[in-house]
Amino acid sequence: MQPHAENFEGGCMSMNAIDARRKKPSMEAAFRAALTDASLSADICKRVGWDSTQVSRFLSGQMGLTIGKMDAAIEALGMIVASREYMDFLAYGARVGAACECARSGYGECGR
């Protein structure tokens, strides 16, 4: 589900404006950036059990990441996996407000 402008306070920001300002995170871009940064590459290699030749092969598309090493690689990037459903829940909670007495008492969202 794509976010819509009406989901923003007062509909003040269009999706085109958001798309122009941000790029969606990419695992490929994150791996490329980390594996070409000497200060990060060594840690990733250690966590997934690679040597420098495997990094080169991975970056050129000649080698993949095994499913058993995926979690370690994602963690080494400083990323997490979260479901869209969970992220939608967080967005809804942030909009309503976790401490909203009205909603918690069954009166609906504050001000509505």
Phi, psi and omega in degrees: 000123179278142176292152180242155181303326182292347177281350179266148182312114178070010181062030190283346183234126179277160178296327178298320179294321179293314180300324181290330183271331188235152170246141178294134179303144182233128177297321179300312180297321180295316178296316180299314180297314182291319184282347175260001175259112185304327182286340180256327186302317182300318180294317179298315179302317180297316183293325182258000177074035180257159168249178186298330180291328179289326177299313180300317180294321178297312182295332179271357178086009180274351181215145178253183177254123181290153183299328180290344181253358184299313181299316180297320181292317179296318178296320179297331177283349183080023181251166175226163175254128178224143180285153176299321180301317179294317180294322176297320177298315179297319180296318179295315179298322179293324180290316182284319183101120184297333182261016182293107181296324180300309182295317182293335180267003176089012180266006182088185182289148179304138175075010181239000000 
